[in-house]
Amino acid sequence: MIIFQQIIGDSVLFLNPLVAYTSFYSKQGKDLTILCRPIIKKFWDSTADLPKDLNVEVIDFTRLFNDFRYFKEIVKQYRHYADTIIAPGSTLSSDLLSTVLCARHKIGMIGHKKTNWPFHIALFQKLAFTEIVMPEKEMMMIQRHRLLLNYLGCKDYQGKISKLKVFPSIVSGYYCVICPGSSLQVKCWPVERYAEICDWLIGTYGIDVYLCGGKEEKKVAVQMMSLIKFRSKVINRVGDTTFEEWISLIQHSLIVLGNDSGSLHIAAASNKKSVCVAGVYDKYQFFPYKVDALDDGQVLPSTLYVDMNCEYCKSRGYFHGYGNKECQHEIGKGNCALCVSAISVNSVKKVIKNMLS
């Protein structure tokens, strides 16, 4: 049983490993079940070709902490469900669930070092697993999944970019996609800079710009729209698309620009040129992309980041900004991390210009 307490961007990266897990264990005569969020199952059902013999079940991981009755129901249902539990990414929810379930083997992939603080998170990580796999700190998540699969015995697996279904275009003409939001505000490049890039794209190339993202990112998109001069050339679809429409807009665009978010992973899985504005709080874990091999037509996202002395803060202290009081202060005010803020508009323009030319 795989405990996958992750979000949409992670689920895109996990598609290839999931196929490998299913094939590997089915050859041993074992059934494979993955526990994931309801939104992840819905996303996979709409956009990916999952193995037919994979059992996908959903859990509301947030309720595990907020509803004790629900917690007991889940524990009762899965306590003796599996002989082996695999957590391909250590989080408090996955560690808690693994701790209370009974299995002979509990294998977890944690970060490149064990968590020592906060104490309760460090404790659950220690109790959760009988075996842990620790990647090198410069291994990207695609390579980390390969490391875990190799450890489990799937020796031939290579870390490659996943693939999504291809959807027909829903708009006409040439356009770029900008994704100004993310799952966390700490990852979001200042919205006024995205507005400046947007006006530059329209004024320089005369193309339309589509804004994409999830429903929780609507506020960021509204703020960005208020700052744009050429609003008639900008179409705001943030939180206003199906999964299929979201992916179609990305797949048929000239270029995709955004933060460390699901949209940029979708762009990579769609063989689309993209530019990611990324911090170095967990450098290399998600961006820049590093893979073992590329298939024909696949391109890696171009990642803009600024090296800082406080990089890997999230790996060292579990939270963004650990060890940097100035950065913690900015994050506390609802701003992005200092390493994200350090990326200039001109550096982004330069990369986009090279791509479009």
N, C-alpha and C positions, 0 to 999 in steps of 0.2 A: 504494500500500500504506500502510495506516494502522498505526502502531505504538502500541498502546494498553496501556501498562504501568500499569494503574490498578486500583482496588479497587471493591467493589460500589456504594458510594455514587456514585462517579464514573461508573460504567456506567449508572446510572439517568439522570443528567444528560445522558449522551451519546446517548441513544436518538433524540431528534429530530434532532440533527446527523447521526447515522449514516444515517438515512433520506434526509436532504438530500444527503449525500455520494454515496450510491448513485445517486440520481436524477440528480444533476448530471453525474456521470461516465458513466453509462450513455447519456445523451443525446449524449455525445461519442464513443460507440462504444468506451469503455474499460471494462475489468473492474476491480472494486474488491475487494481483500482486506484484512481486518483481522487483525492478530496480537494475541492477548490471552491472558490467563491462563486455564487450564482452568476455574477456578471462575466466571469471567465468562461464558464460553460456556454453561456449565451454567445459570447464572442467567438469561441471555437466552432460552435455549431453553425454560425453564419459565415465564417471566413476561411475555415481550414478543413482539410480532409484528414480526420482522425482515424486511427486504426479501428476496424469494426469490432475487434475482440477486446477493446479497451473499455473498462467500466468507469464512467465518470459520475461521481456523486458530489453534491454541493453541501457546503457548510457555511453558515454565517459566522465567520471568525470573530467579528466584533461582538456578537452576542455571547460568545464564550466568556467574556470578561464582565458583561453587564447583566446577564440573566443566568442565575445559578441553576434554575430548573432546566433551562435549555442545555447548560453545560453537563448536567447529570444525564440527560437523555442521549447526548452525543457520546459520552463516555460509555454508557451502557450499551449503545449500539455497536461501538467499535472496539471495546476493551479487548476482546479475544478474536478480533476479525482477521488479523494477519499474522503470519509467521515472521515477516520482515517488514519493517517500516523504514522508508527513505524520506529524508527531508533535504531537497536539493537547494535549500537556502534557509539559514537559521534566522527565525524571527521569534519574538516572544510568544506569539500564538502557536506557531508550529512546535516550539520547544515545550510549551505547556501541555499541548495535546500529546506529544510523544512521551512526555514524562508519565502521564497517567494511564497510557495504554499498555497492554501486555503483549510483548513480542520477544522472540528469542534474539532477534537482531534489530537494532535501531541504529541506522547509519545516517549521520547528518553532515552536510557540507557547511562549514562555518566560514568566517572570513580568514584572512591570511594570518590572523593571530586570535587567540582566545579573548573573549570579552572579560574584562576585570572590573568594569564599572559601567552602569550602576550595579549594585550588589545583587538585586533580585533577578536581573537579566542574566548576570554571570552564573547565578545559582541554577536557574532553569536550564541554561545551556550545558552545565556540567551534569545535571541529572537526566537530561533528555535522551542521551545516546550511549550505546555500548561501544560505538566506533565513530570516530570523526575523521573527516577528510579536510585538510587545510591546503588551499592553493597558495602559490606564490603571489605576492602582492601585486605584481604587474600582469597577472592573468586576467583577461576579460571574461565575462560571464559565459560566453560561448565556449571558451577553453576550459572554464571551471566545470561546466557540465560534462565535457569530455573527460576531464580528470576523474570525476565521480563514477562515470560509466566504466572507464578503464579499471578503476579500483574494484568495482563490483564484478568484473570479469568480462565485460564487453570490450575486448582488447582492440578490435579493428575500427572502433568508432572514431571519426574525426569531427572536430568542431567546425561546422559550416553555418552560413546564414540560412535561416529558415525560409520557406516559401509559403505565400498565401494564395488563395484563389484569385484569378484575374476577373475583374468586373468591367462591364462596358462603361464608356464615358457617359456622364450625365450632364455635361456642359460642353459648349463649343468654344473654339478659339484658343489662343495661347494664354496661359496664366501660370502664376506661381502660387504656392501654398505657404502660408505663415502660420505657425502654431505657437501663440504667445504664452500659453499656459503650461501647467505641469501638475503632477500629483501633489507637489509641495511648493509653496511660495519661495522657499529658500533656493530653489533651482531656477527661478524665473528671471531672466534678463530684464532690466527695467523696460516697462511698456512704452515709454516715450522714445526709446531707441528703436524698438520695433516699428513704431509709427514713422520715424525718420527713414528707416530702411524701406518701408512701404511706399512712402512718397517718392523716394529716390528710384525705386523700381518702376513706378508708373511714369515718372517724369523722364527717365532715361530710356526705357524700353517700350513704353506705351502699352504695357500688358495689364491684364486684370490681376487682382490679388484676392485669393480666397482665404478666409480665416477658418481654421479647423481646430477641433478639440472636444473634450468631454463637457457634460452639463455643468460640472463643478467649476469650469473655467470661463463661464459666461461673463462674470463680472470683469475679468481681465480684458475680454474682447470688447465689451462696451466702453471701458476706459480707453482702450486703444483707438476705437472708432472716433471718440471725441477729440483725439489729437491729430487725426489724419486730415490733410488738406484736400486730397483728391478722393473724397468719400464715394463719389459716383462710380469709381473704378474698383471699389472694395466690396466684396460680398461676404458678410459675416454669417458663417454656418456653424459657429461654435455651439455645441450642445443641441444642434438642430439637424442632425443627420442620423440615419441608421448606420450600423457598422459597415454595411455594404457601400453606402454612399460615401462615408468617410474614407474608406479605402480607395474607392473609385476616384475621388477628387485627388488623392495623393498619386495614384498610379498613372494618371493622365496629365500631370502637371509638368512644367519645365524643370522646376527645382523646388525643393522643400526646405524651409528654414524654421528652426525651433529650438526649444530647450531640450534637456534630457527628459524625454517623454515618450509615450507610446507611439505618437505620430512619427517620430524619427526612426523607431524600430520597424514600423510599418513601411516606411520609405525604403529602408534597407532590404526588407523582405520582398519588396516590389521592384527591385533593381532600379531604383530611382535615385538620381543625384540629389544629395541633401547636405545641409550644413547644420551642425549641432553646436550650440553655444553651451558649453559645459563647465562645471566647476571641477575642482580637484579634491573635494572632500572624500570621495572614494575613487580616486583616479584609476582608470583602466577597467574598473569593474563593469561599467556599462559603456563608457566612451573614454577615449577613442576605441573604435572597433579593432579587435585582434582575432583572427581566425586561423585555423590550420590549413585551409584550402578554400579557393573560390571556384565556383562553377562558371561556365560561360555566361557572359552578360551581367554577372553580379558586380556591384560596385560598393566599396566601403563608404560610409558617411565621412565627410570632411568634418573634423572636430576642431573647434577653436577653444583653447584653454590657456591659462596663464599659470605657470609653475610658481608655487609659493612655499615658504618655509613650513607653513602649517598644513600642507597637503596630507591626505589620508586621515584627517581629523575624525571623520565618522567611523573609520576602522579602528582608531585608537580609543575613542571614547563613546562610540555607539550613536552619538548625536552630532548633527552638523555644527561646526564652529568650536568643537571641543579644543581647549587649550589656547583660544584666541578671544580675549575679552571684547575687543573691538568688533569682531565678527559676530559674537554672541549678542552684542548690543544691537547691531543692525538687524539680525534675525528676530530679536525680540520686538523690534518695531514693525515687523511684517515685511522687511526688505529681503533681498536676495543675499546670499553669502558674498563675502568680499571677493572671493576668487571668480565669481560670476560677474560681479560689477566691474572687475578689472578689464574685461574684454571690451575693446573700443568699437564704435560704429564703423570706423574706417577699415579696421581689420576684417570685419564681416563683409563690407562692400567689396573689398579686394578679392576675397574668395569667390563671392557670387559672380563678380565681373569675369573672372577667369573661367568659371564654369559656363556662363551664358555665351561667352565669346567662342 
